[in-house]
Each structure stands twice: as C-alpha cells, then as structure tokens.
Amino acid sequence: MRRRIILTLLLCGCARASAPPRPATIESAAQAAFNSDYASARRIYAEVDRTTVNSKEREDAEIGLAKIEWRIDRNPDAARVRLEALATSRAYLEESRMERDRGRFSEAEALARRANALAQNKQEHRAADLALVEAIVGSHLAARRTGAPPPTSDLREAFGLLHGILAERRGRLRPSLLYLDAALMLGEGDAALDAWKSYFGEAASSALLAPAAATLEVLSPHWHGGQSAELARALAASRLFDEAVLVGASPDVVGWAGYVRRAQNVTNAYYLDVANRRDRAGAYRDDLANLTMRICESLKFSCSDKIVKGQPDTPLYARFGALINAGETSGTFNLHFGHAVADEKRQVSQYGRSGTLRFIVLDTMVSNGFESWSWDGGAQHGGWAEEGFIVQVRPAYAEGPLIDWERLVDEEERQKRDEEIARQTEKDWSRAAADPYCYLQGLQMRMRRDAGLRLLDELRARGLSDAALREAFVAELRRRLTESSIFAHEGRHAIDAQSRAKWWSWLVDNRSQSEFQAKLSEIAFAPDPKLAMTGGIIANNIGSDSNHGMANSRIMKGAVAWMESHQTEIAGLNPERPLLPQLDKLSDEQLRAVARSMDPMVR
C-alpha cells in the first residue's frame, strides 16, 4: 500500500473536484477550469462572453476559452483566431505562450513584441519582456539541442533584458534560469554565477549544493565560453543538467538530460489524456517504467521496480538526486519527480510525540503531479510525506514570498491588490450569507496581505531598510510558510507513520481525516497561524469532494462553531453578521485554540 499524502500549496485556486452547477461568472469559470472540469469551464466562459457588458470580463472569458482550446483540446488554430480577434496585450501574451509550447519561437517572439507595444501597465510590460526572452532564449536552446544553425533572434538582447529583470526582481526562478542559459551560451562567466546565485538563493548553502557553489565561485569569473568539464560537473551537481550539457557535460549527464526530457514529454502527454477523461494509466505506467529501466541499463545501474516508488535509496538518487514517485494522488495515477538539492535530518515534536525525520528538498521538477499541471501555474503541490521522510518541492515555496514583497512595496501593484481585496471583501458578506462555511476570497487575500504587513513592521522596527529589508522579509516569510506547511503539516503525517502503525494504516484509508488532522497541526504549530491559513486551508476547494476540500470544509465549520461559542472573547466581532468573514479578528492564540479544539490527538 502506498503511504503518500500530498500537501497542496494553493496560490490562488482550488483542488480538483466534482462541483455542483455554478453561476456564470469569471470566478466560477476559473474555478471549474482549476478543478479540471473543462466542460463546465467552457460553458461558463462562453456564457459570460455572450452576456457581459464589461470589457475586462469579456477579455478574461475569451482568454480562458483560448487557453482550454490550445492546452486541453489541442486546437491551436481555434485559439489563435480567438486571441487575434481580441488583440490585447494579454491575448498576445497567451498566444506567444502557445507558440512557445509548439516550438514556434520566431512567432512567439513577434507576439511578445506586439504584447509589449499594447501593454497598459508595469505588470503587462514585465510579462511581455519575460515572454520575449522566453522566446529568444528558447530558440537558441532548441538549436543547440538539435545541432541546428543558430537562429536569427538576438540573444544579446535577451541577455540585457534579463539583467534588468533580475536587477529588479532578483530571486525569481524562471528569469534566473533563463539568464543562466543566456550567459552560458554567450560565455559570460560572471553573469552565469550571478544567475546561479539568484536561482538558488539561500538554498545554495545546503550540504548538497555548497560544493558546487564553491566551485562556481572559483571557476566562473575566469570562464569566457567553450567546454569546461569542471563547470559542467558543478552545474550537474546543482541538478541543472541541461545547463551542464551546454558547457560539455559527461556522457552520463547528457544521457540523463535526454531521459528527463523524454519522461517529461511522456508524462505531459498522459496528463492531457487525463484532462480529456481518457484512461490510460496502465500504458503510461509501463512507458515510464520502460524509459527508466532503459536509462538504468545505459548507465549500468542495477535498478528494480522500486526505482519509481518514491524512495531515495536508489542508484539514480545517489548519482543524480532523482526521486521518482509514481502513484495515485486524489484518485489519479500521476508522477512526482524532482532532484534533491537538500537532504538533512530534522526533529519534529507535536503534543508530546516526536520523530527524527529525513527532510528532502526537490528542485528541477520533471513533474509535480497531474493537479499541478492542470492548475497551470495557479497552484502546485508543495510536498509529501512518506514513512521516515518528508519532501518539499522548492519551486512551490521559492517565489511566493517574493510575490508578497512586490505586492506590498510596489505602489502600482499594492494599489491594484488593495482595490481587489476591497471588492472581494464586500462580496464575502453575500457569499457567507448564502453558505456560512464557503471559500471567502476577500478573507484569504486580506489575511495574506496583513500577515506581510505585520512582518514588514517587525523588520522595520529592527532598523532594516532597502535591500536588507527585502532579503530579511523574503527569508522570514519563506521560513514561516515552510515551518507550518512542511514541518507542522507533513511532520504530523510522518509522526503518525513512525509512532503508531495502526493509526497510520487507518489514516491511509481515510485520507480526508488525515489531511484534516495535518491541517490542524499546520495551524496550531505555525509561527504565524493567519499566514498558515492562507495557503491551502482558506481555499476555493472548500466544499469539493477532494481530500483537501473535505478537510478544509471541516475546519471552516469548526472555526465558525468556535467563534459562536466564544463571541465575547473576540475583539471587534459583530455577532449580527456572518462570522466566517470575521475570522481575521481572532488573535494568533485564538486560531491555535480553534485548531486544538478539533484535534483528536489533543482530546
């Protein structure tokens, strides 16, 4: 029996679910798409498109329909006609993304330039710049990979744009990796080192990455292009295998990079079948196993079927840090496959029970599960627990605090965010009047913003400002999120697995109960319980039939019940209005008390 329980890190969406008919709004259409209910999403988007008089809603509906057409229906012609007719910056950005996905880089580049010409604010200009460098760098990488002549696109232009992007938004993963790729292809050693540091940030100090960091510090400033076995080894040790190939990787790394691309292609093709309700899990399982056994044979490794069962004690983990976890998540057979950039011991204690856990951090994800693929950047799985160890998916955590920082300190982004929070907060009252336990977007957004503001105040009170303030904010917010969603949440799963085998066995067969209890620990042991609530708990999977959705519904009901029985203790509470929209009035200790009141381990 597989004993894996997935943590979902929700950035702005919901888990897959079977949902009742929804009203025709952009929000309900997006929720249906997020739930992989593409038939409902098409219907709702089309109805909004037909009935709305709001130009922004019409644009949202048209782009939503085009995204389904090219991603799910694989009908790029229909999507192209729709997006070209719309002719807005956002439409051209989506079309550019579609063309990149199809390997049509010159078309993607032209569309990105059109998007930039029509951009109406800083956010759209940033997105267009990133789309442009994605197209240019992507075209050069594709030519290198296939041995084709260099494309006519200007790699130096992309390099310069990326330098500017990272000067403003250091630490963002995709721009950092693109900057590294461009630097390696142009022979810019100093820039390559800077890009590597921006990509890994504080993770570069882990025991696994520190030797590579030291090597790159010595080699990169003196490297100006050409093949370098030492540089390639350091990049491969960083789990950046495609980048290692650019500078002369060994044959086994070249073979591994090719296997990773094939495994990703096979997996994404299977996910497309899942999205279209075509059941071929058995064939995909065989394809993945055959690909993996072939790479083992080519590397002369002795591998068994255990190689894809999520265990770190394999030859592929020892050589490449590869953790390959094929199994069922939320009723769907899928793949979680990444490469370890940290592997250490951690002590976790809860309610008098404790365990020493192995903590593995993955990067260079080949796949992060079907749901993450379906959610298309709106959310992703953040980790999982197995007996004896817990796993964190680093890309799920690396950028969230950076986004929070930008939303708080960038005047344009903060104003837009505050306006949206005010709009959604007003809607929360009618939502809660119709369903007292439902997902409240205004509450979630408000609690997330306020958690960031509190942290900013704390750090400014210490005298921090400018770059030091940004660095401290990002590091501390990331720490708080990791402590709650990984060590508290996944720690609860792992403690159960280590200390009470019968209890764990029952939980495996009652996943929503297991998720419920892990989420209660996530709140009770969080450095910032309000921040913890805004990740995967106050989320629009509430009310769905997924394990996470059912667990979150129970927490909302328990929170309302606690508030009803403690009304006089909650400062500023208006008992005449729905209670759940006022959840943010609870103190940190009151939120912890809410969690403890529902936890059978406490009782």
Buried (B, 14 or more C-beta within 10 A) or exposed (E): EEBBBBBBBBBBBBBBBEBEEBEBBBBBBBBBBBBBBBEBBBBBBBBBBEEBEEEEBBBBBBBBBBBBBBBBBEBBEBBBEBBEEBEBBBBBBBBBBBBBEEEBBBBBBBBBBBBBEBBEEEBBBBBBBBBBBBBBBBBBBEBBBEEEEEBEBEBEBBBEBBBEBBEEBBBBBBBBBBBBBBBBBBEBBEBBBBBBBBBBBEBBEBEBBEEBBEBBEEBBEEBEEEEBEBBBBBBBBBBBBBBBBBBBBBEBBBBBBBBBBBBBEBBBEBBBBBBEEEEBBEEBBEBBBEBBBBBBEBBEBEBEEEBBBBBBEBBBBEBBBBBBBBBEBBEBBBBBBBBBBBBEEBEBEBBEBBBEBBBBBBBBBBBBBBBBBBBEEBBBBBBBBBBBBBBBBBBBBBBBBBBBBBBBBBEEBBEBBBEEBEEBBEBBBEBBEEBBBBBBBBBBBBBBBBBBEBBBEEBEEEEBEEEEBBBBBBEBBBBBBBBBBBBBBBBBBBBBBBEEEEBBBEBBEEBBBBBBBBBBBBBBBBBBBBBBBBBBBBBBBBBBBBBBBBBBBBBBBBBBBBBEEBEEEBEEBEEEEBBBBBBBBBEBEBBBBBBBBBBEBEE
